[in-house]
Amino acid sequence: MTTTPTVKGKAAAAQTSAAKAAPAPSAENAIKPINRREFLYYIWGASVALLTAGSGGLLIWFALPRFREGEFGGVFPIEAGTIPAVGTPPKRIDAGRFWLSHTDKGVVAISTVCTHLGCLYAWVTTNNRFECPCHGSKFTAEGKYIEGPAPRNLDVFAVQVVTPSGTTIHGEGKPADVSGATEIRVDTGRKIKGDTHG
């Protein structure tokens, strides 16, 4: 005659087999403190990470331009009273490396570098135009090409016109109307390439 195990017997057998399967906690399974070699590996890894982060920070610090107002690459504020009158010779702003020219179309800030080979051109009052002494390129008071080997008009800088109400009008490479302005701001960090002629 066969006997069937009871429910209690099955549960007890399952507990016994589970106890046999799980090893008893031993000294080998306990959490061990890190040894000297592991500690040095962690210190070395942290040092490399810190050096990499510091080098990256320095690289960003030196790579990103930081121009102050009034130095080349930054913004030059010019009061309305110091802007040359219409039809007068352009005014050279040496620190900003641009000519401030006021034509009948408006004010334009023209780069002092010739578009031919990078020479520094000058304003010739007798001819009422810009002329490059090196290769003979000639340009109007607005920076437009007249003749010579230059491949395009002179480059200009972005001009912002500040009105009495405090609003700012941006002139993107075109002569800016300064009637009623309190000041203009020439952004030498935003050079606009001159149009090619032909």
Phi, psi and omega in degrees: 000131182263145179250143177265135180292148179277170180296320179296322180294322178295319181293320180293321179294322179294321179293321181294316180292326178292323179293324178290326183287321182274121180288152179288145178301136181229178180292332180290326182275350180290154180290125182264145174291154181289147180269179185298318182296315178298318178301316180293324176298316179297317179296318180296316179297318179295322179295317179295318179296318179294318178296318179296316180295318179295318179295319177297319178296317178295320179299315178295320181301317182274335183281324182281130181289140177230094182256137178268159177297132178092004175236152186303132185102344179252198182259137177249109176279131180232122181293150184300327182290342181261001177286134178301147179288160179299132177086352177275162179301146178299154181254127180273128176254097187298318182297328181267352180058046176213159173259134175260110185243133180243102179261179178293345177272340180141190181266138178223141177255111187256132178300144181280000184260129179291143182279359179280287181233016176085017177288164176262115181271174182224162174273127178252107186295322182296328180262352179056050180197167173274138178223137177269120183288342184283309188233002172085015176291143182231144185220153177286175178296341178270353181093010180279142181296137174249301179200167178114184184280355181299135184279347184203175175297166177291149177286149180233162177256153179294135179243133176247133180254123179260123182266167179302331179283354178094357179284152181242130177251127182266129174254108183269079175082000180249155177302134184261134176283120184251013179294124180081010181277149174270326175199164171240155180232116180264119181265099182283358174273353181238083178275133179251121184293136179292149179290146175285149180255172175134000000 
